[in-house]
């Protein structure tokens, strides 16, 4: 996972880690660990991230497949 691109997409939307954690129904600490790449996002969370951040197919590939 490209953690910098994920953070960049979040920041570009003006969202905080707290906001993202709330939307994913996880703690802020857990979100932080996932965004740093310490813990992986599960499929449900990835699907929600794509929706929340309105990611393009290219962005999805760059963030999650590289």
PQR file of N, CA, C, O and H, with PARSE charges and radii, in Angstrom:
ATOM      1  N   UNK A   1       0.846  -1.177   0.000 -0.4000 1.5000
ATOM      2  CA  UNK A   1       0.000   0.000   0.000 -0.0000 2.0000
ATOM      3  C   UNK A   1       0.892   1.241   0.000  0.5500 1.7000
ATOM      4  O   UNK A   1       1.902   1.299   0.701 -0.5500 1.4000
ATOM      5  N   UNK A   2       0.502   2.214  -0.788 -0.4000 1.5000
ATOM      6  CA  UNK A   2       1.237   3.471  -0.845 -0.0000 2.0000
ATOM      7  C   UNK A   2       0.623   4.424   0.187  0.5500 1.7000
ATOM      8  O   UNK A   2      -0.380   5.089  -0.071 -0.5500 1.4000
ATOM      9  H   UNK A   2      -0.319   2.166  -1.358  0.4000 1.0000
ATOM     10  N   UNK A   3       1.257   4.468   1.362 -0.4000 1.5000
ATOM     11  CA  UNK A   3       0.692   5.239   2.469 -0.0000 2.0000
ATOM     12  C   UNK A   3       0.692   6.739   2.188  0.5500 1.7000
ATOM     13  O   UNK A   3      -0.214   7.447   2.627 -0.5500 1.4000
ATOM     14  H   UNK A   3       2.072   3.928   1.572  0.4000 1.0000
ATOM     15  N   UNK A   4       1.686   7.225   1.468 -0.4000 1.5000
ATOM     16  CA  UNK A   4       1.742   8.653   1.168 -0.0000 2.0000
ATOM     17  C   UNK A   4       0.594   9.076   0.251  0.5500 1.7000
ATOM     18  O   UNK A   4       0.007  10.142   0.440 -0.5500 1.4000
ATOM     19  H   UNK A   4       2.422   6.650   1.112  0.4000 1.0000
ATOM     20  N   UNK A   5       0.282   8.256  -0.724 -0.4000 1.5000
ATOM     21  CA  UNK A   5      -0.822   8.584  -1.640 -0.0000 2.0000
ATOM     22  C   UNK A   5      -2.166   8.521  -0.917  0.5500 1.7000
ATOM     23  O   UNK A   5      -3.051   9.334  -1.182 -0.5500 1.4000
ATOM     24  H   UNK A   5       0.759   7.390  -0.877  0.4000 1.0000
ATOM     25  N   UNK A   6      -2.323   7.558  -0.004 -0.4000 1.5000
ATOM     26  CA  UNK A   6      -3.565   7.485   0.767 -0.0000 2.0000
ATOM     27  C   UNK A   6      -3.722   8.730   1.628  0.5500 1.7000
ATOM     28  O   UNK A   6      -4.787   9.346   1.647 -0.5500 1.4000
ATOM     29  H   UNK A   6      -1.604   6.897   0.211  0.4000 1.0000
ATOM     30  N   UNK A   7      -2.671   9.098   2.334 -0.4000 1.5000
ATOM     31  CA  UNK A   7      -2.727  10.301   3.164 -0.0000 2.0000
ATOM     32  C   UNK A   7      -2.990  11.532   2.299  0.5500 1.7000
ATOM     33  O   UNK A   7      -3.771  12.405   2.675 -0.5500 1.4000
ATOM     34  H   UNK A   7      -1.805   8.598   2.319  0.4000 1.0000
ATOM     35  N   UNK A   8      -2.336  11.598   1.140 -0.4000 1.5000
ATOM     36  CA  UNK A   8      -2.535  12.729   0.234 -0.0000 2.0000
ATOM     37  C   UNK A   8      -3.973  12.846  -0.231  0.5500 1.7000
ATOM     38  O   UNK A   8      -4.517  13.947  -0.310 -0.5500 1.4000
ATOM     39  H   UNK A   8      -1.701  10.889   0.834  0.4000 1.0000
ATOM     40  N   UNK A   9      -4.595  11.709  -0.542 -0.4000 1.5000
ATOM     41  CA  UNK A   9      -5.997  11.718  -0.978 -0.0000 2.0000
ATOM     42  C   UNK A   9      -6.901  12.192   0.154  0.5500 1.7000
ATOM     43  O   UNK A   9      -7.849  12.943  -0.074 -0.5500 1.4000
ATOM     44  H   UNK A   9      -4.153  10.815  -0.478  0.4000 1.0000
ATOM     45  N   UNK A  10      -6.605  11.751   1.373 -0.4000 1.5000
ATOM     46  CA  UNK A  10      -7.406  12.163   2.536 -0.0000 2.0000
ATOM     47  C   UNK A  10      -7.261  13.654   2.778  0.5500 1.7000
ATOM     48  O   UNK A  10      -8.254  14.359   2.953 -0.5500 1.4000
ATOM     49  H   UNK A  10      -5.834  11.141   1.558  0.4000 1.0000
ATOM     50  N   UNK A  11      -6.029  14.133   2.788 -0.4000 1.5000
ATOM     51  CA  UNK A  11      -5.760  15.548   3.050 -0.0000 2.0000
ATOM     52  C   UNK A  11      -6.357  16.428   1.952  0.5500 1.7000
ATOM     53  O   UNK A  11      -6.880  17.505   2.235 -0.5500 1.4000
ATOM     54  H   UNK A  11      -5.222  13.560   2.646  0.4000 1.0000
ATOM     55  N   UNK A  12      -6.280  15.972   0.704 -0.4000 1.5000
ATOM     56  CA  UNK A  12      -6.838  16.738  -0.418 -0.0000 2.0000
ATOM     57  C   UNK A  12      -8.339  16.960  -0.260  0.5500 1.7000
ATOM     58  O   UNK A  12      -8.872  17.973  -0.712 -0.5500 1.4000
ATOM     59  H   UNK A  12      -5.855  15.096   0.474  0.4000 1.0000
ATOM     60  N   UNK A  13      -9.016  16.014   0.381 -0.4000 1.5000
ATOM     61  CA  UNK A  13     -10.454  16.152   0.630 -0.0000 2.0000
ATOM     62  C   UNK A  13     -10.736  16.969   1.886  0.5500 1.7000
ATOM     63  O   UNK A  13     -11.888  17.305   2.162 -0.5500 1.4000
ATOM     64  H   UNK A  13      -8.583  15.191   0.749  0.4000 1.0000
ATOM     65  N   UNK A  14      -9.694  17.291   2.646 -0.4000 1.5000
ATOM     66  CA  UNK A  14      -9.872  18.061   3.870 -0.0000 2.0000
ATOM     67  C   UNK A  14     -10.338  17.224   5.045  0.5500 1.7000
ATOM     68  O   UNK A  14     -10.887  17.757   6.008 -0.5500 1.4000
ATOM     69  H   UNK A  14      -8.759  17.018   2.422  0.4000 1.0000
ATOM     70  N   UNK A  15     -10.125  15.916   4.975 -0.4000 1.5000
ATOM     71  CA  UNK A  15     -10.582  15.014   6.033 -0.0000 2.0000
ATOM     72  C   UNK A  15      -9.470  14.736   7.037  0.5500 1.7000
ATOM     73  O   UNK A  15      -8.303  14.597   6.668 -0.5500 1.4000
ATOM     74  H   UNK A  15      -9.679  15.482   4.192  0.4000 1.0000
ATOM     75  N   UNK A  16      -9.844  14.659   8.297 -0.4000 1.5000
ATOM     76  CA  UNK A  16      -8.902  14.295   9.351 -0.0000 2.0000
ATOM     77  C   UNK A  16      -8.915  12.784   9.546  0.5500 1.7000
ATOM     78  O   UNK A  16      -9.807  12.087   9.060 -0.5500 1.4000
ATOM     79  H   UNK A  16     -10.792  14.773   8.596  0.4000 1.0000
ATOM     80  N   UNK A  17      -7.923  12.298  10.254 -0.4000 1.5000
ATOM     81  CA  UNK A  17      -7.916  10.877  10.596 -0.0000 2.0000
ATOM     82  C   UNK A  17      -9.123  10.545  11.472  0.5500 1.7000
ATOM     83  O   UNK A  17      -9.686   9.456  11.364 -0.5500 1.4000
ATOM     84  H   UNK A  17      -7.199  12.864  10.648  0.4000 1.0000
ATOM     85  N   UNK A  18      -9.516  11.461  12.323 -0.4000 1.5000
ATOM     86  CA  UNK A  18     -10.681  11.246  13.178 -0.0000 2.0000
ATOM     87  C   UNK A  18     -11.941  11.056  12.340  0.5500 1.7000
ATOM     88  O   UNK A  18     -12.758  10.179  12.620 -0.5500 1.4000
ATOM     89  H   UNK A  18      -9.059  12.346  12.411  0.4000 1.0000
ATOM     90  N   UNK A  19     -12.089  11.883  11.314 -0.4000 1.5000
ATOM     91  CA  UNK A  19     -13.245  11.785  10.420 -0.0000 2.0000
ATOM     92  C   UNK A  19     -13.261  10.435   9.719  0.5500 1.7000
ATOM     93  O   UNK A  19     -14.296   9.772   9.647 -0.5500 1.4000
ATOM     94  H   UNK A  19     -11.426  12.596  11.086  0.4000 1.0000
ATOM     95  N   UNK A  20     -12.107  10.037   9.204 -0.4000 1.5000
ATOM     96  CA  UNK A  20     -12.015   8.765   8.487 -0.0000 2.0000
ATOM     97  C   UNK A  20     -12.316   7.594   9.415  0.5500 1.7000
ATOM     98  O   UNK A  20     -13.029   6.664   9.039 -0.5500 1.4000
ATOM     99  H   UNK A  20     -11.266  10.576   9.262  0.4000 1.0000
ATOM    100  N   UNK A  21     -11.775   7.643  10.619 -0.4000 1.5000
ATOM    101  CA  UNK A  21     -12.014   6.571  11.586 -0.0000 2.0000
ATOM    102  C   UNK A  21     -13.504   6.445  11.889  0.5500 1.7000
ATOM    103  O   UNK A  21     -14.041   5.339  11.954 -0.5500 1.4000
ATOM    104  H   UNK A  21     -11.196   8.399  10.925  0.4000 1.0000
ATOM    105  N   UNK A  22     -14.163   7.579  12.072 -0.4000 1.5000
ATOM    106  CA  UNK A  22     -15.600   7.567  12.346 -0.0000 2.0000
ATOM    107  C   UNK A  22     -16.364   6.939  11.184  0.5500 1.7000
ATOM    108  O   UNK A  22     -17.254   6.116  11.399 -0.5500 1.4000
ATOM    109  H   UNK A  22     -13.726   8.477  12.020  0.4000 1.0000
ATOM    110  N   UNK A  23     -16.024   7.322   9.962 -0.4000 1.5000
ATOM    111  CA  UNK A  23     -16.707   6.781   8.779 -0.0000 2.0000
ATOM    112  C   UNK A  23     -16.474   5.279   8.618  0.5500 1.7000
ATOM    113  O   UNK A  23     -17.346   4.563   8.126 -0.5500 1.4000
ATOM    114  H   UNK A  23     -15.301   7.991   9.788  0.4000 1.0000
ATOM    115  N   UNK A  24     -15.294   4.802   9.033 -0.4000 1.5000
ATOM    116  CA  UNK A  24     -14.972   3.380   8.919 -0.0000 2.0000
ATOM    117  C   UNK A  24     -15.408   2.587  10.150  0.5500 1.7000
ATOM    118  O   UNK A  24     -15.295   1.361  10.184 -0.5500 1.4000
ATOM    119  H   UNK A  24     -14.585   5.384   9.432  0.4000 1.0000
ATOM    120  N   UNK A  25     -15.909   3.302  11.161 -0.4000 1.5000
ATOM    121  CA  UNK A  25     -16.355   2.677  12.411 -0.0000 2.0000
ATOM    122  C   UNK A  25     -15.210   1.944  13.114  0.5500 1.7000
ATOM    123  O   UNK A  25     -15.361   0.817  13.583 -0.5500 1.4000
ATOM    124  H   UNK A  25     -16.001   4.297  11.134  0.4000 1.0000
ATOM    125  N   UNK A  26     -14.055   2.627  13.169 -0.4000 1.5000
ATOM    126  CA  UNK A  26     -12.897   2.119  13.896 -0.0000 2.0000
ATOM    127  C   UNK A  26     -12.340   3.263  14.740  0.5500 1.7000
ATOM    128  O   UNK A  26     -12.719   4.418  14.547 -0.5500 1.4000
ATOM    129  H   UNK A  26     -13.932   3.544  12.788  0.4000 1.0000
ATOM    130  N   UNK A  27     -11.449   2.951  15.668 -0.4000 1.5000
ATOM    131  CA  UNK A  27     -10.862   4.001  16.499 -0.0000 2.0000
ATOM    132  C   UNK A  27      -9.867   4.822  15.678  0.5500 1.7000
ATOM    133  O   UNK A  27      -9.349   4.363  14.660 -0.5500 1.4000
ATOM    134  H   UNK A  27     -11.140   2.013  15.825  0.4000 1.0000
ATOM    135  N   UNK A  28      -9.616   6.032  16.138 -0.4000 1.5000
ATOM    136  CA  UNK A  28      -8.640   6.886  15.467 -0.0000 2.0000
ATOM    137  C   UNK A  28      -7.258   6.243  15.515  0.5500 1.7000
ATOM    138  O   UNK A  28      -6.511   6.305  14.539 -0.5500 1.4000
ATOM    139  H   UNK A  28     -10.036   6.406  16.965  0.4000 1.0000
ATOM    140  N   UNK A  29      -6.914   5.629  16.643 -0.4000 1.5000
ATOM    141  CA  UNK A  29      -5.621   4.954  16.777 -0.0000 2.0000
ATOM    142  C   UNK A  29      -5.488   3.839  15.736  0.5500 1.7000
ATOM    143  O   UNK A  29      -4.440   3.691  15.108 -0.5500 1.4000
ATOM    144  H   UNK A  29      -7.521   5.579  17.437  0.4000 1.0000
ATOM    145  N   UNK A  30      -6.548   3.064  15.562 -0.4000 1.5000
ATOM    146  CA  UNK A  30      -6.525   1.982  14.573 -0.0000 2.0000
ATOM    147  C   UNK A  30      -6.388   2.556  13.173  0.5500 1.7000
ATOM    148  O   UNK A  30      -5.613   2.044  12.364 -0.5500 1.4000
ATOM    149  H   UNK A  30      -7.399   3.184  16.072  0.4000 1.0000
ATOM    150  N   UNK A  31      -7.139   3.621  12.878 -0.4000 1.5000
ATOM    151  CA  UNK A  31      -7.020   4.237  11.549 -0.0000 2.0000
ATOM    152  C   UNK A  31      -5.589   4.708  11.315  0.5500 1.7000
ATOM    153  O   UNK A  31      -5.022   4.479  10.246 -0.5500 1.4000
ATOM    154  H   UNK A  31      -7.768   4.037  13.535  0.4000 1.0000
ATOM    155  N   UNK A  32      -5.014   5.361  12.306 -0.4000 1.5000
ATOM    156  CA  UNK A  32      -3.645   5.856  12.182 -0.0000 2.0000
ATOM    157  C   UNK A  32      -2.683   4.720  11.860  0.5500 1.7000
ATOM    158  O   UNK A  32      -1.832   4.861  10.982 -0.5500 1.4000
ATOM    159  H   UNK A  32      -5.475   5.548  13.173  0.4000 1.0000
ATOM    160  N   UNK A  33      -2.807   3.614  12.550 -0.4000 1.5000
ATOM    161  CA  UNK A  33      -1.928   2.457  12.315 -0.0000 2.0000
ATOM    162  C   UNK A  33      -2.138   1.881  10.914  0.5500 1.7000
ATOM    163  O   UNK A  33      -1.191   1.420  10.276 -0.5500 1.4000
ATOM    164  H   UNK A  33      -3.499   3.500  13.263  0.4000 1.0000
ATOM    165  N   UNK A  34      -3.370   1.910  10.448 -0.4000 1.5000
ATOM    166  CA  UNK A  34      -3.659   1.405   9.103 -0.0000 2.0000
ATOM    167  C   UNK A  34      -3.114   2.360   8.046  0.5500 1.7000
ATOM    168  O   UNK A  34      -2.531   1.921   7.055 -0.5500 1.4000
ATOM    169  H   UNK A  34      -4.139   2.284  10.966  0.4000 1.0000
ATOM    170  N   UNK A  35      -3.301   3.666   8.251 -0.4000 1.5000
ATOM    171  CA  UNK A  35      -2.809   4.640   7.277 -0.0000 2.0000
ATOM    172  C   UNK A  35      -1.281   4.628   7.212  0.5500 1.7000
ATOM    173  O   UNK A  35      -0.704   4.917   6.164 -0.5500 1.4000
ATOM    174  H   UNK A  35      -3.775   4.023   9.056  0.4000 1.0000
ATOM    175  N   UNK A  36      -0.633   4.301   8.308 -0.4000 1.5000
ATOM    176  CA  UNK A  36       0.829   4.211   8.326 -0.0000 2.0000
ATOM    177  C   UNK A  36       1.340   2.901   7.735  0.5500 1.7000
ATOM    178  O   UNK A  36       2.543   2.734   7.534 -0.5500 1.4000
ATOM    179  H   UNK A  36      -1.101   4.067   9.160  0.4000 1.0000
ATOM    180  N   UNK A  37       0.426   1.975   7.459 -0.4000 1.5000
ATOM    181  CA  UNK A  37       0.823   0.698   6.877 -0.0000 2.0000
ATOM    182  C   UNK A  37       1.247  -0.340   7.896  0.5500 1.7000
ATOM    183  O   UNK A  37       1.753  -1.399   7.525 -0.5500 1.4000
ATOM    184  H   UNK A  37      -0.551   2.111   7.622  0.4000 1.0000
ATOM    185  N   UNK A  38       1.047  -0.052   9.180 -0.4000 1.5000
ATOM    186  CA  UNK A  38       1.402  -0.998  10.243 -0.0000 2.0000
ATOM    187  C   UNK A  38       0.414  -2.156  10.258  0.5500 1.7000
ATOM    188  O   UNK A  38       0.792  -3.313  10.447 -0.5500 1.4000
ATOM    189  H   UNK A  38       0.636   0.809   9.480  0.4000 1.0000
ATOM    190  N   UNK A  39      -0.854  -1.825  10.057 -0.4000 1.5000
ATOM    191  CA  UNK A  39      -1.937  -2.811  10.004 -0.0000 2.0000
ATOM    192  C   UNK A  39      -2.641  -2.629   8.663  0.5500 1.7000
ATOM    193  O   UNK A  39      -2.807  -1.499   8.202 -0.5500 1.4000
ATOM    194  H   UNK A  39      -1.160  -0.885   9.904  0.4000 1.0000
ATOM    195  N   UNK A  40      -3.053  -3.715   8.040 -0.4000 1.5000
ATOM    196  CA  UNK A  40      -3.712  -3.626   6.734 -0.0000 2.0000
ATOM    197  C   UNK A  40      -5.200  -3.302   6.876  0.5500 1.7000
ATOM    198  O   UNK A  40      -5.848  -3.707   7.841 -0.5500 1.4000
ATOM    199  H   UNK A  40      -2.919  -4.632   8.414  0.4000 1.0000
ATOM    200  N   UNK A  41      -5.723  -2.568   5.900 -0.4000 1.5000
ATOM    201  CA  UNK A  41      -7.159  -2.360   5.794 -0.0000 2.0000
ATOM    202  C   UNK A  41      -7.781  -3.654   5.283  0.5500 1.7000
ATOM    203  O   UNK A  41      -7.195  -4.348   4.452 -0.5500 1.4000
ATOM    204  H   UNK A  41      -5.196  -2.240   5.116  0.4000 1.0000
ATOM    205  N   UNK A  42      -8.982  -3.978   5.790 -0.4000 1.5000
ATOM    206  CA  UNK A  42      -9.679  -5.145   5.245 -0.0000 2.0000
ATOM    207  C   UNK A  42     -10.478  -4.712   4.010  0.5500 1.7000
ATOM    208  O   UNK A  42     -10.547  -3.525   3.691 -0.5500 1.4000
ATOM    209  H   UNK A  42      -9.458  -3.415   6.466  0.4000 1.0000
ATOM    210  N   UNK A  43     -11.069  -5.671   3.332 -0.4000 1.5000
ATOM    211  CA  UNK A  43     -11.781  -5.366   2.074 -0.0000 2.0000
ATOM    212  C   UNK A  43     -12.930  -4.388   2.276  0.5500 1.7000
ATOM    213  O   UNK A  43     -13.131  -3.489   1.460 -0.5500 1.4000
ATOM    214  H   UNK A  43     -11.013  -6.636   3.591  0.4000 1.0000
ATOM    215  N   UNK A  44     -13.681  -4.558   3.353 -0.4000 1.5000
ATOM    216  CA  UNK A  44     -14.798  -3.651   3.631 -0.0000 2.0000
ATOM    217  C   UNK A  44     -14.288  -2.227   3.820  0.5500 1.7000
ATOM    218  O   UNK A  44     -14.875  -1.273   3.308 -0.5500 1.4000
ATOM    219  H   UNK A  44     -13.517  -5.288   4.016  0.4000 1.0000
ATOM    220  N   UNK A  45     -13.193  -2.094   4.558 -0.4000 1.5000
ATOM    221  CA  UNK A  45     -12.626  -0.768   4.801 -0.0000 2.0000
ATOM    222  C   UNK A  45     -12.097  -0.145   3.511  0.5500 1.7000
ATOM    223  O   UNK A  45     -12.261   1.054   3.288 -0.5500 1.4000
ATOM    224  H   UNK A  45     -12.716  -2.868   4.973  0.4000 1.0000
ATOM    225  N   UNK A  46     -11.471  -0.945   2.672 -0.4000 1.5000
ATOM    226  CA  UNK A  46     -10.976  -0.424   1.394 -0.0000 2.0000
ATOM    227  C   UNK A  46     -12.144   0.060   0.540  0.5500 1.7000
ATOM    228  O   UNK A  46     -12.070   1.125  -0.074 -0.5500 1.4000
ATOM    229  H   UNK A  46     -11.338  -1.920   2.853  0.4000 1.0000
ATOM    230  N   UNK A  47     -13.215  -0.717   0.502 -0.4000 1.5000
ATOM    231  CA  UNK A  47     -14.398  -0.308  -0.271 -0.0000 2.0000
ATOM    232  C   UNK A  47     -14.949   1.016   0.259  0.5500 1.7000
ATOM    233  O   UNK A  47     -15.338   1.883  -0.524 -0.5500 1.4000
ATOM    234  H   UNK A  47     -13.276  -1.582   1.001  0.4000 1.0000
ATOM    235  N   UNK A  48     -14.984   1.175   1.583 -0.4000 1.5000
ATOM    236  CA  UNK A  48     -15.467   2.423   2.179 -0.0000 2.0000
ATOM    237  C   UNK A  48     -14.519   3.583   1.866  0.5500 1.7000
ATOM    238  O   UNK A  48     -14.969   4.694   1.587 -0.5500 1.4000
ATOM    239  H   UNK A  48     -14.668   0.470   2.219  0.4000 1.0000
ATOM    240  N   UNK A  49     -13.211   3.328   1.912 -0.4000 1.5000
ATOM    241  CA  UNK A  49     -12.235   4.373   1.584 -0.0000 2.0000
ATOM    242  C   UNK A  49     -12.426   4.869   0.161  0.5500 1.7000
ATOM    243  O   UNK A  49     -12.398   6.073  -0.095 -0.5500 1.4000
ATOM    244  H   UNK A  49     -12.846   2.425   2.138  0.4000 1.0000
ATOM    245  N   UNK A  50     -12.620   3.939  -0.759 -0.4000 1.5000
ATOM    246  CA  UNK A  50     -12.843   4.296  -2.162 -0.0000 2.0000
ATOM    247  C   UNK A  50     -14.065   5.200  -2.273  0.5500 1.7000
ATOM    248  O   UNK A  50     -14.048   6.193  -3.001 -0.5500 1.4000
ATOM    249  H   UNK A  50     -12.643   2.961  -0.551  0.4000 1.0000
ATOM    250  N   UNK A  51     -15.116   4.853  -1.551 -0.4000 1.5000
ATOM    251  CA  UNK A  51     -16.353   5.640  -1.575 -0.0000 2.0000
ATOM    252  C   UNK A  51     -16.158   7.004  -0.917  0.5500 1.7000
ATOM    253  O   UNK A  51     -16.521   8.028  -1.495 -0.5500 1.4000
ATOM    254  H   UNK A  51     -15.130   4.047  -0.960  0.4000 1.0000
ATOM    255  N   UNK A  52     -15.592   7.025   0.274 -0.4000 1.5000
ATOM    256  CA  UNK A  52     -15.420   8.269   1.034 -0.0000 2.0000
ATOM    257  C   UNK A  52     -14.518   9.252   0.291  0.5500 1.7000
ATOM    258  O   UNK A  52     -14.817  10.443   0.208 -0.5500 1.4000
ATOM    259  H   UNK A  52     -15.297   6.193   0.744  0.4000 1.0000
ATOM    260  N   UNK A  53     -13.417   8.742  -0.245 -0.4000 1.5000
ATOM    261  CA  UNK A  53     -12.437   9.602  -0.905 -0.0000 2.0000
ATOM    262  C   UNK A  53     -12.716   9.792  -2.390  0.5500 1.7000
ATOM    263  O   UNK A  53     -12.009  10.538  -3.068 -0.5500 1.4000
ATOM    264  H   UNK A  53     -13.174   7.774  -0.177  0.4000 1.0000
ATOM    265  N   UNK A  54     -13.752   9.115  -2.898 -0.4000 1.5000
ATOM    266  CA  UNK A  54     -14.139   9.211  -4.309 -0.0000 2.0000
ATOM    267  C   UNK A  54     -12.930   8.962  -5.220  0.5500 1.7000
ATOM    268  O   UNK A  54     -12.617   9.762  -6.102 -0.5500 1.4000
ATOM    269  H   UNK A  54     -14.326   8.510  -2.347  0.4000 1.0000
ATOM    270  N   UNK A  55     -12.263   7.826  -4.975 -0.4000 1.5000
ATOM    271  CA  UNK A  55     -11.039   7.497  -5.700 -0.0000 2.0000
ATOM    272  C   UNK A  55     -11.330   6.997  -7.108  0.5500 1.7000
ATOM    273  O   UNK A  55     -12.300   6.275  -7.339 -0.5500 1.4000
ATOM    274  H   UNK A  55     -12.518   7.177  -4.258  0.4000 1.0000
ATOM    275  N   UNK A  56     -10.477   7.391  -8.036 -0.4000 1.5000
ATOM    276  CA  UNK A  56     -10.568   6.890  -9.406 -0.0000 2.0000
ATOM    277  C   UNK A  56      -9.929   5.501  -9.461  0.5500 1.7000
ATOM    278  O   UNK A  56      -9.256   5.080  -8.520 -0.5500 1.4000
ATOM    279  H   UNK A  56      -9.689   7.977  -7.848  0.4000 1.0000
ATOM    280  N   UNK A  57     -10.145   4.804 -10.558 -0.4000 1.5000
ATOM    281  CA  UNK A  57      -9.534   3.487 -10.746 -0.0000 2.0000
ATOM    282  C   UNK A  57      -8.014   3.595 -10.674  0.5500 1.7000
ATOM    283  O   UNK A  57      -7.354   2.742 -10.081 -0.5500 1.4000
ATOM    284  H   UNK A  57     -10.692   5.145 -11.323  0.4000 1.0000
ATOM    285  N   UNK A  58      -7.471   4.630 -11.272 -0.4000 1.5000
ATOM    286  CA  UNK A  58      -6.018   4.840 -11.243 -0.0000 2.0000
ATOM    287  C   UNK A  58      -5.522   5.058  -9.815  0.5500 1.7000
ATOM    288  O   UNK A  58      -4.504   4.494  -9.416 -0.5500 1.4000
ATOM    289  H   UNK A  58      -8.008   5.323 -11.754  0.4000 1.0000
ATOM    290  N   UNK A  59      -6.243   5.878  -9.049 -0.4000 1.5000
ATOM    291  CA  UNK A  59      -5.852   6.134  -7.662 -0.0000 2.0000
ATOM    292  C   UNK A  59      -5.933   4.859  -6.827  0.5500 1.7000
ATOM    293  O   UNK A  59      -5.067   4.610  -5.988 -0.5500 1.4000
ATOM    294  H   UNK A  59      -7.070   6.336  -9.374  0.4000 1.0000
ATOM    295  N   UNK A  60      -6.961   4.058  -7.052 -0.4000 1.5000
ATOM    296  CA  UNK A  60      -7.100   2.790  -6.326 -0.0000 2.0000
ATOM    297  C   UNK A  60      -5.875   1.918  -6.591  0.5500 1.7000
ATOM    298  O   UNK A  60      -5.297   1.349  -5.666 -0.5500 1.4000
ATOM    299  H   UNK A  60      -7.664   4.260  -7.733  0.4000 1.0000
ATOM    300  N   UNK A  61      -5.489   1.819  -7.853 -0.4000 1.5000
ATOM    301  CA  UNK A  61      -4.311   1.023  -8.220 -0.0000 2.0000
ATOM    302  C   UNK A  61      -3.051   1.572  -7.571  0.5500 1.7000
ATOM    303  O   UNK A  61      -2.251   0.817  -7.018 -0.5500 1.4000
ATOM    304  H   UNK A  61      -5.959   2.281  -8.605  0.4000 1.0000
ATOM    305  N   UNK A  62      -2.874   2.884  -7.637 -0.4000 1.5000
ATOM    306  CA  UNK A  62      -1.671   3.510  -7.081 -0.0000 2.0000
ATOM    307  C   UNK A  62      -1.584   3.346  -5.566  0.5500 1.7000
ATOM    308  O   UNK A  62      -0.492   3.169  -5.026 -0.5500 1.4000
ATOM    309  H   UNK A  62      -3.524   3.497  -8.086  0.4000 1.0000
ATOM    310  N   UNK A  63      -2.709   3.402  -4.885 -0.4000 1.5000
ATOM    311  CA  UNK A  63      -2.705   3.328  -3.427 -0.0000 2.0000
ATOM    312  C   UNK A  63      -2.642   1.887  -2.930  0.5500 1.7000
ATOM    313  O   UNK A  63      -1.831   1.564  -2.062 -0.5500 1.4000
ATOM    314  H   UNK A  63      -3.596   3.546  -5.324  0.4000 1.0000
ATOM    315  N   UNK A  64      -3.485   1.031  -3.470 -0.4000 1.5000
ATOM    316  CA  UNK A  64      -3.655  -0.294  -2.881 -0.0000 2.0000
ATOM    317  C   UNK A  64      -2.947  -1.433  -3.601  0.5500 1.7000
ATOM    318  O   UNK A  64      -2.755  -2.497  -3.014 -0.5500 1.4000
ATOM    319  H   UNK A  64      -4.144   1.294  -4.175  0.4000 1.0000
ATOM    320  N   UNK A  65      -2.554  -1.239  -4.855 -0.4000 1.5000
ATOM    321  CA  UNK A  65      -1.972  -2.354  -5.602 -0.0000 2.0000
ATOM    322  C   UNK A  65      -0.471  -2.232  -5.821  0.5500 1.7000
ATOM    323  O   UNK A  65       0.153  -3.142  -6.366 -0.5500 1.4000
ATOM    324  H   UNK A  65      -2.711  -0.374  -5.332  0.4000 1.0000
ATOM    325  N   UNK A  66       0.105  -1.133  -5.406 -0.4000 1.5000
ATOM    326  CA  UNK A  66       1.549  -0.945  -5.610 -0.0000 2.0000
ATOM    327  C   UNK A  66       2.281  -1.171  -4.311  0.5500 1.7000
ATOM    328  O   UNK A  66       3.506  -1.061  -4.266 -0.5500 1.4000
ATOM    329  H   UNK A  66      -0.402  -0.393  -4.963  0.4000 1.0000
TER
END
